[in-house]
Amino acid sequence: MTIKPIRSDDDLRAAFKQLEMVFQASVGSEQADERDVLVTLIEAYEQKHYPIGPADPVEAIKFRMEQQNLTPKDLEPYIGSSGRVSEVLNRKRRLSLQMIKKLHAGLRIPYESLLATA
């Protein structure tokens, strides 16, 4: 097992190529250890150079709607009237704290996503 630090995107591509070769290694094998180390190095490099922040609140709601096959009407218990739902989904109204709490409790949308600023 020869593992090097990932210092560039070229190193990242090489690490992914190596990871492909050991990805399905059996637990406890030397290749599985190599896989685990490569995954840790790749994650650290990507978090540093390509950070992904929390989702935009409206995008988080739309994603959950898609996941659960919900319509805007289904959001009324969490957001309010159909007009209010429309305003939120069209970014004409910000989410209130009460809406955020209801969306989190009812649809399990993470607070981090609902409180993020776009």
C-alpha positions as CSV (number, residue, x, y, z in Angstrom):
1,M,0.0,0.0,0.0
2,T,1.5,3.3,-1.2
3,I,-0.6,6.3,-0.1
4,K,0.4,9.9,-0.7
5,P,-1.1,13.1,0.5
6,I,-3.6,14.7,-1.8
7,R,-2.2,18.2,-2.7
8,S,-3.8,18.9,-6.1
9,D,-6.7,17.9,-8.3
10,D,-4.3,15.6,-10.2
11,D,-3.5,13.8,-6.9
12,L,-7.3,13.7,-6.3
13,R,-7.9,12.0,-9.6
14,A,-5.1,9.5,-8.9
15,A,-6.6,8.8,-5.4
16,F,-10.0,8.1,-7.0
17,K,-8.4,5.8,-9.5
18,Q,-6.7,3.9,-6.7
19,L,-9.9,3.8,-4.7
20,E,-11.8,2.2,-7.6
21,M,-9.3,-0.7,-7.5
22,V,-9.8,-1.4,-3.7
23,F,-13.4,-0.2,-3.2
24,Q,-15.0,-3.6,-2.8
25,A,-12.2,-5.1,-0.6
26,S,-13.2,-7.5,2.1
27,V,-13.4,-6.1,5.6
28,G,-10.2,-6.6,7.5
29,S,-8.0,-6.9,4.5
30,E,-5.1,-4.7,3.6
31,Q,-7.0,-3.4,0.6
32,A,-9.9,-2.4,3.0
33,D,-7.5,-0.5,5.1
34,E,-6.2,1.3,2.0
35,R,-9.8,2.0,1.0
36,D,-10.5,3.6,4.3
37,V,-7.4,5.8,4.3
38,L,-8.1,6.9,0.7
39,V,-11.7,7.8,1.6
40,T,-10.5,9.9,4.5
41,L,-7.9,11.7,2.4
42,I,-10.3,12.3,-0.4
43,E,-13.0,13.7,2.0
44,A,-10.5,16.0,3.7
45,Y,-9.3,17.4,0.4
46,E,-12.8,17.9,-1.0
47,Q,-14.0,19.6,2.2
48,K,-11.1,22.0,2.1
49,H,-11.1,22.8,-1.6
50,Y,-14.8,22.2,-2.6
51,P,-16.9,22.9,0.5
52,I,-20.6,22.4,0.2
53,G,-22.7,24.6,2.4
54,P,-26.2,23.9,3.6
55,A,-28.9,23.8,1.1
56,D,-31.0,26.9,0.2
57,P,-34.2,26.7,2.3
58,V,-36.5,26.8,-0.7
59,E,-34.4,24.2,-2.5
60,A,-34.5,22.0,0.6
61,I,-38.3,22.2,0.7
62,K,-38.6,21.5,-3.0
63,F,-36.2,18.5,-2.6
64,R,-38.4,17.1,0.2
65,M,-41.5,17.7,-1.9
66,E,-40.0,15.7,-4.7
67,Q,-38.8,12.9,-2.4
68,Q,-42.3,12.5,-0.8
69,N,-44.3,13.3,-4.0
70,L,-45.9,16.3,-2.2
71,T,-47.8,19.2,-3.8
72,P,-47.8,22.8,-2.7
73,K,-51.2,22.0,-1.1
74,D,-49.5,19.5,1.1
75,L,-47.3,22.3,2.6
76,E,-50.2,24.3,3.8
77,P,-50.2,22.7,7.3
78,Y,-46.6,23.8,7.7
79,I,-46.5,27.2,5.9
80,G,-50.1,28.5,5.8
81,S,-52.5,29.4,3.1
82,S,-51.9,28.5,-0.6
83,G,-50.9,32.1,-1.3
84,R,-48.3,32.0,1.5
85,V,-46.9,28.6,0.2
86,S,-46.7,30.1,-3.3
87,E,-44.9,33.2,-2.0
88,V,-42.3,31.0,-0.1
89,L,-41.7,28.7,-3.1
90,N,-41.3,31.7,-5.4
91,R,-39.0,33.4,-2.9
92,K,-41.3,36.3,-2.3
93,R,-41.6,35.6,1.4
94,R,-39.0,34.4,3.8
95,L,-39.7,31.5,6.2
96,S,-40.8,32.5,9.7
97,L,-39.5,30.7,12.7
98,Q,-42.9,29.1,13.2
99,M,-42.8,27.8,9.6
100,I,-39.3,26.5,10.1
101,K,-40.3,24.6,13.2
102,K,-43.3,23.0,11.6
103,L,-41.3,22.0,8.4
104,H,-38.7,20.4,10.6
105,A,-41.1,18.6,12.8
106,G,-43.5,17.5,10.0
107,L,-41.2,16.9,7.1
108,R,-37.9,16.3,8.8
109,I,-36.1,19.0,6.9
110,P,-32.9,19.8,8.8
111,Y,-32.9,23.1,10.7
112,E,-29.5,23.7,9.1
113,S,-31.0,23.8,5.6
114,L,-34.1,25.8,6.7
115,L,-32.1,28.4,8.5
116,A,-29.5,28.9,5.7
117,T,-29.4,32.2,3.9
118,A,-29.4,32.1,0.2
